[in-house]
Amino acid sequence: MSGHSKWAKIKHKKGATDAKRGAAFTKITREIITAAKEGGGDPNMNPRLRTAIQRARGIGMPSTNVENAIKKGTGDMEGVVYESFTFDAYAPGGIAVFIEGLTDNKNRTTAEVRSILTRKSGSLASPGSTSFLFNKKGLIVVETKAIAEDQLMDIVLEAGAEDMLVQGDVYEITTDPTSLEAVRVALEAKKVPMRSAEVTMIPTTTVKVTGQEAKNVLALIEALEDYEDVQNVYANFDISDEDMAAIAGE
């Protein structure tokens, strides 16, 4: 997960621009609408909605926008209906990519994702050809400055976490998806601040890429993430700290 952690930091820095914030608002609005439609509008009874609302707050989305998105999902306001989609793909260097998203036009989305992959030296793969290389897990990220390692370990393992690793300046806590909420609640009860808490896809194996190939991989991932229909992009790359720092500085 180290490559993804470092990439997440780069994305966070790039996300400060107005254009990036607008795209983030669009994506999280779709997630809130879909979560409310599938699980109801009460975040206390709908973990997916609660997570989406927390993400919305984290990027500064106005509460009115959040409330309207919930109402569109529950049918209290008129809104667009989105359907979920997944794509399997490959990035340069044989990197496996798994794409998740929400769309109101599957044909348009398929054509656009294919176009992005082609422009960035990737390729669309047959369904299931890369998804089996990832495991669905809960992932909670906590900054190391927030709490001592042994103290955090005691809290999360008692709450049902599977593992905890130190990755640079953060702890990465992994859980079974069904245990994510219990671990998150336990951390909240101890007033431990979390950078993120979400269900994600963790690669079972990684592929090391360097130099220009590493740059090409991240360019493809970023292009996919910038497309508003795409919610999440997972890839099994392993890029060194040195290459990541060089790419981040460009």
FILO-649550 format. One line per 8 residues: for each residue x negated, y negated, z of N, C-alpha, C. Coordinates in Angstrom, 2 decimals. Layout:
// residues N
X,Y,Z,X,Y,Z,X,Y,Z  ...;
//
This chain:
// residues 250
-0.82,1.21,0.00,0.00,0.00,0.00,-0.85,-1.26,0.00  -2.18,-1.13,0.15,-3.00,-2.32,0.30,-2.91,-3.22,-0.92  -2.90,-2.63,-2.11,-2.79,-3.45,-3.31,-1.52,-4.26,-3.33  -0.43,-3.63,-2.93,0.86,-4.34,-2.91,0.87,-5.43,-1.85  0.21,-5.20,-0.73,0.17,-6.22,0.32,-0.56,-7.46,-0.17  -1.69,-7.24,-0.83,-2.46,-8.38,-1.33,-1.69,-9.11,-2.43  -1.02,-8.35,-3.28,-0.23,-8.96,-4.35,0.93,-9.75,-3.77  1.52,-9.26,-2.68,2.62,-9.97,-2.05,2.17,-11.34,-1.55;
0.95,-11.43,-1.06,0.44,-12.73,-0.60,0.29,-13.69,-1.77  -0.20,-13.20,-2.90,-0.34,-14.05,-4.07,1.03,-14.54,-4.52  2.00,-13.64,-4.54,3.36,-14.02,-4.95,3.93,-15.08,-4.02  3.64,-14.94,-2.71,4.16,-15.89,-1.74,3.63,-17.29,-2.04  2.34,-17.39,-2.36,1.75,-18.69,-2.68,2.35,-19.26,-3.96  2.52,-18.41,-4.97,3.08,-18.88,-6.23,4.55,-19.25,-6.09  5.21,-18.66,-5.10,6.64,-18.87,-4.92,7.01,-20.25,-4.43  6.02,-21.10,-4.15,6.31,-22.43,-3.61,6.85,-23.39,-4.66;
6.65,-23.09,-5.95,7.11,-24.00,-6.98,8.63,-23.96,-7.09  9.21,-25.08,-7.57,10.66,-25.16,-7.69,11.22,-24.09,-8.61  10.51,-23.82,-9.70,10.98,-22.81,-10.66,11.03,-21.43,-10.01  10.00,-21.10,-9.25,9.96,-19.80,-8.58,11.06,-19.71,-7.53  11.28,-20.81,-6.80,12.32,-20.82,-5.78,13.70,-20.64,-6.41  13.92,-21.29,-7.56,15.20,-21.15,-8.24,15.46,-19.72,-8.67  14.42,-19.07,-9.20,14.55,-17.68,-9.61,14.81,-16.78,-8.41  14.13,-17.08,-7.30,14.33,-16.30,-6.07,15.76,-16.45,-5.56;
16.32,-17.66,-5.65,17.71,-17.89,-5.24,18.66,-17.06,-6.09  18.41,-17.02,-7.39,19.27,-16.25,-8.30,19.25,-14.77,-7.93  18.06,-14.24,-7.69,17.92,-12.82,-7.37,18.61,-12.46,-6.05  18.38,-13.28,-5.03,18.95,-12.94,-3.72,20.45,-13.16,-3.72  20.94,-14.11,-4.52,22.40,-14.29,-4.64,23.04,-13.03,-5.20  22.45,-12.46,-6.21,22.97,-11.22,-6.79,22.95,-10.09,-5.76  21.89,-10.03,-4.99,21.79,-8.97,-3.98,22.86,-9.14,-2.91  23.10,-10.37,-2.47,24.13,-10.62,-1.46,25.51,-10.26,-2.00;
25.79,-10.67,-3.23,27.09,-10.35,-3.85,27.30,-8.84,-3.91  26.28,-8.13,-4.38,26.39,-6.67,-4.54,26.49,-5.98,-3.19  25.69,-6.43,-2.22,25.74,-5.82,-0.88,27.11,-6.02,-0.24  27.67,-7.23,-0.37,28.98,-7.50,0.20,30.07,-6.71,-0.51  29.94,-6.56,-1.82,30.92,-5.80,-2.60,30.92,-4.33,-2.19  29.75,-3.77,-1.96,29.65,-2.34,-1.67,29.87,-2.01,-0.19  29.48,-2.92,0.71,29.54,-2.59,2.14,30.34,-3.54,3.00  31.01,-4.53,2.37,31.80,-5.46,3.15,31.02,-6.71,3.52;
31.75,-7.75,3.94,31.15,-9.05,4.16,30.65,-9.31,5.57  30.72,-8.32,6.47,30.25,-8.51,7.84,28.82,-7.98,7.96  27.83,-8.87,8.11,26.44,-8.40,8.19,26.17,-7.51,9.39  26.97,-7.62,10.44,26.78,-6.76,11.61,27.13,-5.31,11.32  27.95,-5.10,10.30,28.37,-3.75,9.91,27.75,-3.31,8.58  26.93,-4.17,7.99,26.39,-3.91,6.66,24.89,-4.24,6.67  24.04,-3.25,6.96,22.59,-3.50,7.04,21.99,-4.09,5.77  22.47,-3.63,4.60,21.93,-4.16,3.36,22.23,-5.65,3.24;
23.45,-6.04,3.60,23.81,-7.46,3.55,23.00,-8.25,4.58  22.83,-7.70,5.76,22.07,-8.39,6.79,20.63,-8.64,6.33  20.03,-7.64,5.70,18.67,-7.80,5.19,18.62,-8.86,4.11  19.62,-8.86,3.22,19.66,-9.85,2.14,19.81,-11.26,2.70  20.63,-11.43,3.71,20.81,-12.75,4.32,19.50,-13.21,4.97  18.80,-12.30,5.62,17.52,-12.66,6.23,16.51,-13.09,5.16  16.49,-12.41,4.05,15.60,-12.80,2.96,15.99,-14.17,2.42  17.30,-14.43,2.32,17.77,-15.72,1.83,17.32,-16.85,2.76;
17.44,-16.62,4.04,16.99,-17.62,5.01,15.48,-17.83,4.91  14.76,-16.73,4.66,13.31,-16.81,4.57,12.81,-17.67,3.43  13.60,-17.79,2.36,13.19,-18.62,1.23,13.93,-19.96,1.22  14.64,-20.25,2.32,15.27,-21.55,2.46,16.56,-21.75,1.70  17.28,-20.68,1.40,18.56,-20.83,0.71,19.58,-21.49,1.64  20.30,-22.50,1.17,21.32,-23.16,2.00,22.40,-22.18,2.45  22.90,-22.36,3.67,23.90,-21.45,4.23,25.17,-21.42,3.39  25.52,-22.55,2.75,26.70,-22.59,1.90,26.57,-21.63,0.73;
25.38,-21.56,0.14,25.13,-20.63,-0.96,25.30,-19.19,-0.51  24.79,-18.90,0.68,24.90,-17.55,1.23,26.37,-17.19,1.45  27.10,-18.10,2.06,28.52,-17.86,2.36,29.33,-17.66,1.07  29.05,-18.46,0.06,29.78,-18.32,-1.21,29.46,-17.00,-1.90  28.20,-16.57,-1.80,27.82,-15.29,-2.41,28.54,-14.14,-1.72  28.66,-14.21,-0.40,29.39,-13.17,0.33,30.85,-13.15,-0.11  31.46,-14.32,-0.24,32.85,-14.40,-0.65,33.06,-13.86,-2.06  32.11,-14.08,-2.95,32.20,-13.53,-4.30,32.12,-12.00,-4.26;
31.29,-11.49,-3.37,31.16,-10.05,-3.25,32.41,-9.39,-2.70  33.04,-10.05,-1.74,34.24,-9.48,-1.11,35.51,-9.77,-1.91  35.40,-10.61,-2.94,36.57,-10.93,-3.76,37.34,-12.15,-3.29  36.84,-12.82,-2.25,37.50,-14.03,-1.76,37.25,-15.23,-2.67  36.25,-15.12,-3.52,35.97,-16.12,-4.55,35.71,-15.38,-5.86  36.04,-16.02,-6.96,35.78,-15.41,-8.27,34.28,-15.40,-8.54  33.81,-14.30,-9.07,32.38,-14.20,-9.37,32.08,-13.08,-10.35  30.83,-13.03,-10.79,30.39,-12.02,-11.75,30.16,-10.69,-11.03;
30.51,-9.60,-11.69,30.26,-8.26,-11.15,28.94,-7.75,-11.73  28.04,-7.32,-10.87,26.74,-6.82,-11.30,26.65,-5.31,-11.11  25.96,-4.65,-12.03,25.70,-3.22,-11.89,24.20,-3.02,-11.71  23.85,-2.02,-10.92,22.44,-1.75,-10.68,21.84,-0.95,-11.84  20.53,-1.08,-12.00,19.82,-0.33,-13.04,18.42,0.00,-12.54  17.82,1.01,-13.13,16.42,1.35,-12.90,15.76,1.68,-14.24  14.48,1.39,-14.32,13.69,1.76,-15.49,12.37,2.36,-15.02  11.93,3.39,-15.72,10.59,3.94,-15.53,9.71,3.37,-16.64;
8.47,3.02,-16.29,7.59,2.41,-17.29,6.13,2.67,-16.94  5.25,2.29,-17.86,3.82,2.36,-17.63,3.18,1.02,-17.91  2.22,0.65,-17.07,1.42,-0.55,-17.25,0.07,-0.14,-17.83  -0.76,-1.11,-18.25,-2.10,-0.77,-18.74,-2.87,0.07,-17.72  -3.70,0.97,-18.22,-4.48,1.83,-17.34,-3.73,3.04,-16.83  -2.56,3.29,-17.38,-1.78,4.44,-16.95,-1.10,4.25,-15.61  -0.92,2.99,-15.19,-0.25,2.69,-13.92,1.24,2.96,-14.04  1.78,3.74,-13.10,3.21,4.05,-13.08,3.97,2.86,-12.51;
5.08,2.52,-13.15,5.90,1.38,-12.73,7.36,1.85,-12.61  8.00,1.42,-11.54,9.42,1.72,-11.34,10.13,0.39,-11.08  11.16,0.11,-11.87,11.83,-1.19,-11.88,13.28,-1.03,-11.43  13.72,-1.90,-10.51,15.10,-1.92,-10.05,15.68,-3.31,-10.29  16.98,-3.35,-10.58,17.59,-4.66,-10.76,19.10,-4.63,-10.77  19.67,-5.81,-11.00,21.12,-6.00,-11.08,21.42,-6.84,-12.30  22.41,-6.41,-13.08,22.70,-7.11,-14.33,24.20,-7.12,-14.61  24.62,-8.11,-15.40,25.99,-8.14,-15.88,26.05,-7.73,-17.34;
24.89,-7.32,-17.91,24.83,-6.91,-19.32,23.65,-5.96,-19.49  23.91,-4.66,-19.37,22.84,-3.66,-19.40,22.08,-3.67,-20.73  22.78,-3.85,-21.84,22.11,-3.85,-23.14,21.11,-5.01,-23.25  21.53,-6.20,-22.80,20.62,-7.35,-22.83,19.40,-7.10,-21.96  19.64,-6.57,-20.79,18.54,-6.33,-19.85,17.56,-5.30,-20.38  18.07,-4.23,-20.96,17.20,-3.20,-21.52,16.30,-3.79,-22.61  16.88,-4.59,-23.48,16.11,-5.20,-24.57,15.05,-6.15,-24.02  15.39,-6.93,-23.00,14.45,-7.89,-22.45,13.32,-7.20,-21.70;
13.64,-6.17,-20.92,12.60,-5.43,-20.20,11.65,-4.77,-21.19  12.21,-4.19,-22.23,11.37,-3.55,-23.26,10.44,-4.59,-23.91  10.98,-5.79,-24.18,10.19,-6.85,-24.79,9.05,-7.30,-23.87  9.34,-7.46,-22.58,8.30,-7.85,-21.62,7.19,-6.81,-21.58  7.58,-5.55,-21.52,6.59,-4.48,-21.48,5.71,-4.48,-22.74  6.33,-4.66,-23.88,5.58,-4.66,-25.13,4.61,-5.82,-25.20  5.06,-7.01,-24.78,4.20,-8.20,-24.82,3.01,-8.08,-23.87  3.19,-7.35,-22.80,2.15,-7.25,-21.77,1.44,-5.89,-21.78;
1.46,-5.23,-22.91,0.71,-3.97,-23.11,1.20,-2.84,-22.23  2.49,-2.86,-21.89,3.10,-1.75,-21.17,4.05,-0.99,-22.08  4.75,-0.03,-21.51,5.70,0.73,-22.33,6.81,1.29,-21.45  8.00,1.36,-22.02,9.14,1.96,-21.34,8.98,3.48,-21.40  9.28,4.16,-20.32,9.14,5.61,-20.25,10.50,6.26,-20.09  10.56,7.56,-20.25,11.82,8.28,-20.12,12.26,8.29,-18.65  13.57,8.31,-18.39,14.08,8.28,-17.01,13.48,9.39,-16.16  13.00,9.03,-14.97,12.45,10.00,-14.04,10.97,10.28,-14.20;
10.35,9.73,-15.24,8.95,10.07,-15.51,7.97,9.37,-14.58  8.37,8.30,-13.92,7.49,7.65,-12.93,8.12,7.60,-11.55  9.43,7.62,-11.45,10.09,7.45,-10.15,9.70,8.54,-9.16  9.37,9.74,-9.66,9.02,10.83,-8.75,7.68,10.59,-8.06  6.92,9.60,-8.53,5.63,9.27,-7.92,5.77,8.32,-6.73  7.00,7.98,-6.38,7.25,7.05,-5.27,8.21,7.67,-4.26  8.00,7.36,-3.00,8.92,7.77,-1.94,9.64,6.55,-1.40  10.94,6.66,-1.20,11.70,5.55,-0.62,11.44,5.53,0.88;
11.00,4.37,1.37,10.66,4.21,2.78,11.11,2.84,3.28  11.30,2.75,4.60,11.45,1.45,5.21,10.07,0.88,5.45  9.89,-0.41,5.21,8.59,-1.05,5.41,8.78,-2.36,6.15  8.11,-2.48,7.29,8.14,-3.71,8.08,6.72,-4.25,8.15  6.58,-5.53,7.86,5.27,-6.18,7.89,5.24,-7.19,9.02  4.24,-7.08,9.89,4.05,-7.97,11.03,2.62,-8.50,10.99  2.45,-9.79,11.20,1.11,-10.37,11.21,0.35,-9.92,12.46  -0.93,-9.62,12.28,-1.73,-9.09,13.39,-1.87,-10.10,14.53;
-1.78,-11.38,14.22,-1.91,-12.41,15.27,-0.68,-12.45,16.18  0.40,-11.78,15.77,1.65,-11.86,16.53,1.66,-10.98,17.78  0.90,-9.87,17.74,0.99,-8.89,18.82,-0.20,-7.94,18.75  -0.61,-7.40,19.90,-1.72,-6.44,19.93,-1.30,-5.13,19.27  -2.27,-4.47,18.64,-1.97,-3.24,17.88,-1.35,-2.15,18.75  -1.94,-1.89,19.92,-1.42,-0.80,20.75,-0.03,-1.11,21.29  0.22,-2.38,21.57,1.54,-2.79,22.06,2.60,-2.59,20.97  2.25,-2.99,19.76,3.18,-2.83,18.64,3.41,-1.35,18.34;
2.35,-0.57,18.39,2.46,0.86,18.11,3.46,1.52,19.06  3.37,1.17,20.34,4.29,1.75,21.32,5.74,1.42,20.99  6.00,0.18,20.60,7.37,-0.26,20.32,7.94,0.48,19.11  7.18,0.51,18.02,7.74,1.04,16.78,7.85,2.56,16.79  6.89,3.24,17.39,6.98,4.70,17.43,8.13,5.15,18.31  8.34,4.47,19.40,9.46,4.80,20.28,10.80,4.57,19.58  10.83,3.58,18.67,12.07,3.26,17.96,12.31,4.17,16.75  11.30,4.99,16.39,11.51,5.93,15.29,10.66,5.71,14.05;
9.64,4.85,14.12,8.76,4.63,12.97,7.93,5.88,12.69  7.54,6.04,11.43,6.72,7.19,11.04,5.23,6.91,11.18  4.81,5.68,10.84,3.38,5.39,10.82,3.18,3.88,10.89  1.96,3.48,11.25,1.60,2.07,11.26,0.15,1.93,10.86  -0.15,1.05,9.93,-1.51,0.83,9.47,-1.85,-0.65,9.58  -3.13,-0.94,9.78,-3.62,-2.32,9.73,-4.16,-2.56,8.33  -3.60,-3.57,7.66,-4.04,-3.92,6.31,-4.42,-5.40,6.31  -5.71,-5.66,6.54,-6.15,-7.05,6.60,-5.57,-7.75,7.81;
-4.79,-8.80,7.56,-4.22,-9.58,8.66,-2.78,-9.22,8.97  -2.34,-8.03,8.50,-0.97,-7.60,8.81,-0.95,-6.14,9.23  0.10,-5.79,9.99,0.43,-4.40,10.26,1.51,-3.98,9.28  1.38,-2.79,8.71,2.41,-2.23,7.85,3.02,-1.03,8.55  4.30,-1.15,8.90,5.01,-0.11,9.64,5.94,0.60,8.67  5.80,1.91,8.53,6.67,2.67,7.63,7.65,3.51,8.44  8.86,3.62,7.90,9.92,4.39,8.55,10.68,5.17,7.49  11.45,6.14,7.94,12.47,6.71,7.07,13.48,5.59,6.80;
14.05,5.51,5.60,15.00,4.43,5.32,16.12,4.32,6.34  16.57,5.47,6.87,17.67,5.45,7.84,17.24,4.93,9.21  15.93,4.87,9.46,15.43,4.39,10.75,14.97,2.94,10.71  14.98,2.33,9.53,14.49,0.96,9.40,15.22,0.00,10.34  16.54,0.11,10.38,17.33,-0.82,11.17,17.01,-0.67,12.66  16.85,0.54,13.14,16.55,0.76,14.55,15.21,0.16,14.93  14.21,0.31,14.06,12.89,-0.25,14.35,12.94,-1.78,14.29  13.65,-2.31,13.30,13.78,-3.76,13.19,14.45,-4.35,14.44;
15.51,-3.70,14.88,16.22,-4.17,16.08,15.32,-4.12,17.31  14.52,-3.06,17.42,13.60,-2.93,18.56,12.57,-4.05,18.56  12.07,-4.42,17.40,11.11,-5.52,17.31,11.77,-6.86,17.64  12.99,-7.03,17.16,13.73,-8.25,17.49,13.95,-8.37,18.99  14.27,-7.26,19.63,14.53,-7.26,21.07,13.28,-7.67,21.86  12.11,-7.34,21.31,10.85,-7.70,21.96,10.32,-9.04,21.44  11.15,-9.69,20.61,10.80,-11.01,20.05,9.49,-10.97,19.25  9.31,-9.88,18.50,8.14,-9.76,17.62,8.53,-10.30,16.25;
7.90,-11.36,15.76,8.26,-11.92,14.45,7.83,-10.99,13.32  8.69,-10.84,12.33,8.41,-9.98,11.18,8.31,-10.80,9.91  7.30,-10.52,9.11,7.19,-11.20,7.82,8.24,-10.66,6.86  8.50,-9.37,6.92,9.53,-8.76,6.08,9.94,-7.43,6.69  11.16,-6.99,6.35,11.68,-5.69,6.77,12.64,-5.24,5.70  12.27,-4.23,4.93,13.09,-3.84,3.79,12.84,-2.39,3.40  13.77,-1.85,2.63,13.57,-0.53,2.04,12.79,-0.73,0.75  11.75,0.05,0.58,10.88,-0.12,-0.58,10.51,1.25,-1.13;
9.71,1.26,-2.19,9.21,2.50,-2.79,7.70,2.51,-2.66  7.17,3.51,-1.96,5.74,3.61,-1.72,5.14,4.70,-2.59  4.07,4.39,-3.34,3.49,5.41,-4.22,2.84,6.55,-3.43  2.99,7.76,-3.93,2.38,8.92,-3.28,0.90,9.03,-3.62  0.51,8.49,-4.77,-0.91,8.42,-5.16,-1.12,7.07,-5.85  -2.36,6.61,-5.87,-2.66,5.34,-6.53,-3.73,5.54,-7.60  -3.78,4.59,-8.52,-4.75,4.61,-9.61,-5.57,3.32,-9.53  -6.88,3.44,-9.47,-7.75,2.28,-9.35,-7.93,1.61,-10.71;
-7.76,0.30,-10.74,-8.03,-0.48,-11.95,-8.91,-1.66,-11.57  -9.76,-2.08,-12.50,-10.73,-3.14,-12.22,-10.77,-4.15,-13.37  -11.41,-5.28,-13.09,-11.69,-6.27,-14.13,-10.48,-6.72,-14.93  -10.66,-6.76,-16.24,-9.61,-7.24,-17.13,-8.37,-6.35,-17.07  -8.58,-5.06,-16.89,-7.43,-4.15,-16.81,-6.59,-4.47,-15.58  -7.23,-4.79,-14.47,-6.49,-5.18,-13.26,-5.70,-6.46,-13.52  -6.33,-7.41,-14.19,-5.65,-8.66,-14.53,-4.44,-8.40,-15.40  -4.58,-7.49,-16.36,-3.47,-7.17,-17.26,-2.31,-6.50,-16.52;
-2.65,-5.63,-15.57,-1.62,-4.96,-14.78,-0.80,-5.99,-14.00  -1.47,-6.90,-13.30,-0.76,-7.89,-12.49,0.01,-8.87,-13.37  -0.49,-9.16,-14.57,0.23,-10.04,-15.49,1.56,-9.40,-15.90  1.54,-8.09,-16.13,2.77,-7.38,-16.47,3.73,-7.36,-15.28  3.22,-7.03,-14.10,4.08,-6.98,-12.92,4.73,-8.34,-12.68  3.94,-9.41,-12.81,4.47,-10.75,-12.58,5.53,-11.12,-13.61  5.30,-10.75,-14.87,6.28,-11.05,-15.92,7.60,-10.34,-15.66  7.53,-9.10,-15.21,8.76,-8.36,-14.88,9.46,-9.00,-13.69;
8.69,-9.37,-12.66,9.29,-9.96,-11.47,9.91,-11.32,-11.76  9.39,-12.03,-12.75,9.93,-13.34,-13.10,11.27,-13.25,-13.82  11.59,-12.09,-14.37,12.85,-11.92,-15.10,13.99,-11.81,-14.09  15.00,-12.67,-14.23,16.02,-12.79,-13.19,16.86,-11.54,-12.96  16.96,-10.65,-13.94,17.73,-9.43,-13.75,16.99,-8.39,-12.90  15.68,-8.56,-12.77,14.86,-7.60,-12.02,14.79,-8.01,-10.56  15.12,-7.07,-9.67,15.05,-7.31,-8.24,13.72,-6.86,-7.63  13.27,-5.67,-8.03,12.04,-5.11,-7.45,11.21,-4.40,-8.51;
9.91,-4.53,-8.40,8.98,-3.80,-9.27,7.97,-3.08,-8.37  7.86,-1.78,-8.55,6.92,-0.98,-7.77,5.89,-0.38,-8.73  4.64,-0.34,-8.30,3.59,0.21,-9.15,2.52,0.86,-8.29  1.84,1.85,-8.83,0.87,2.61,-8.02,-0.57,2.18,-8.30  -0.78,0.86,-8.48,-2.14,0.37,-8.71,-2.93,0.24,-7.42  -4.26,0.33,-7.55,-5.18,0.05,-6.45,-6.22,-0.91,-7.01  -6.20,-2.14,-6.52,-7.11,-3.19,-7.00,-7.95,-3.67,-5.82  -9.25,-3.79,-6.03,-10.16,-4.17,-4.95,-9.89,-5.58,-4.45;
-10.35,-5.86,-3.23,-10.22,-7.20,-2.66,-10.90,-8.23,-3.56  -12.05,-7.86,-4.11,-12.81,-8.80,-4.94,-12.05,-9.15,-6.21  -11.51,-8.15,-6.90,-10.75,-8.40,-8.12,-9.48,-9.18,-7.80  -8.81,-8.83,-6.70,-7.59,-9.52,-6.33,-7.85,-10.98,-6.03  -8.95,-11.26,-5.32,-9.30,-12.64,-5.00,-9.63,-13.42,-6.27  -10.34,-12.78,-7.21,-10.67,-13.45,-8.46,-9.42,-13.78,-9.28  -8.48,-12.84,-9.32,-7.24,-13.05,-10.07,-6.41,-14.14,-9.40  -6.36,-14.12,-8.07,-5.57,-15.11,-7.33,-6.12,-16.52,-7.54;
-7.43,-16.62,-7.76,-8.05,-17.93,-7.90,-7.94,-18.53,-9.28  -7.41,-17.78,-10.23,-7.31,-18.29,-11.61,-6.10,-19.19,-11.79;
//
